[in-house]
Amino acid sequence: MPLITVAKKMKEKVGASDDLEFLFIGPAGELEIEMMGRVGIPIKKILVGKMRRYFALQNFVDCLKIPLGFVQALWHLLVFMPDAVFSKGGYASLGVVLAAWIYRIPILIHESDSVPGMTNDFLGKFSTRVAVSYEEAEKDFPAAQVVLTGNPIREDIAQGDAQKAREMFSLLESKKVIFVYGGSQGAQIINDKLINILPKLLHKYQVIHQTGKNNYEAVTRKAGELGIKAGTDGYHPVAFIGEELKDILAVADLIITRAGANSLAEVAANEKPAIVVPLEGSANNHQKKNAYAIAHWGGCMVLEESNLGENIFVSRIEEIMNDENLQKKLGENIKRFYHPDAIDKIADGILGMIKE
């Protein structure tokens, strides 16, 4: 989504007078094909390998994929020969950025997390410019190269209509709303823990729950076993949330989310109080570091997976929902993480490299 958001902004800036072409190079999974297809960006698939910081047999297979993917990237870039490369980082971008560096194509990489991942830490040495989302990450790149932009998210994300969400889910005005989401794929642990406390929550609150497509049937079945019918009783599970996300964020009184940079930026844009459950074992432990970086500002409450027991989960929800001053404080403080000009800064940075 950030890649698409920036591409749209670049087209908007150059206008119809300039012919701007895009090409996505990377793993062509179901999500990539669907999202790029919607906006008409062609895809060239390459092999990608992930180097884990622990022993795994898959490391030996991925060691072969990395050089093969690099050769593929060299070929696709030679044929397309772009004026600039924009990378969101991660192991999938390694071969493309290195190939671009060999061809002396200007490169801008974006680091979403508070501490750079292993790939971006390495690729920063080959990049023309580096954009970061957290102030804490600036020190990890050369001062002349790095700029704090924030995370590029949809420009309309803070312009949701709460009434639309109320009508969509038949929400009552008399009950507060809790929105639970763990990114586009859902979060199994959060799903399981939430279902266990639903009977306690639904006495006082309404819950909108993004389960993830693969988890939807299991979640609704388990809720049914507890006597909770999906779509009634104040419980509204959804497999996947698209354009309506902004309306749901607008109506929510409390958000429970993972610590992905995109999700946190969306919460920040809407100034909502949040309980953040970082993914245990994420690469470089980046989700936990993201969460605690914002908690350090007083911008969220963090609950680690190992502490996600029923009693503490419910007590933290009640602590926030029963304290209007705490809700206001959390909402105001997390807004520091929202940079409404992030898309403009990154688009201008890429266009500036092209002109240089």
Secondary structure, 3 states (H helix, E strand, C coil): CHHHHHHHHHHHHHCCCCCCCCCEEECCCHHHHHHHHHCCCCEEECCCCCCCCCCCCHHHHHHHHHHHHHHHHHHHHHHHCCCCEEECCCHHHHHHHHHHHHCCCCEEEEECCCCCCHHHHHHHHHCCEEEECCHHHHHHCCCCCEEECCCCCCCCCCCCCHHHHHHHHCCCCCCEEEEEECCCCCCHHHHHHHHHHHHHHCCCEEEEEECCCCCHHHHHHHHHHCCCCCCCCCEEEECCCCCCHHHHHHHCCEEEECCCHHHHHHHHHCCCCEEECCCCCCHHHHHHHHHHHHHHCCCCEECCHHHCCHHHHHHHHHHHHCCHHHHHHHHHHHHHHCCCCHHHHHHHHHHHHHHC
